[in-house]
């Protein structure tokens, strides 16, 4: 019985770890999208300045 409990706990811990990795990956993806959006905004601002000037 103790072994079964250990296996179940280890499995739940493993699922939790996978969930955590997935969450980190998702945050990284959101950060990347924010970065791309920021670069696009900067470029559009630069283009606007150069066309005006």
MODELLER restraints for C-alpha pairs under 7 A, 6 or more apart:
rsr = mdl.restraints
at = mdl.atoms
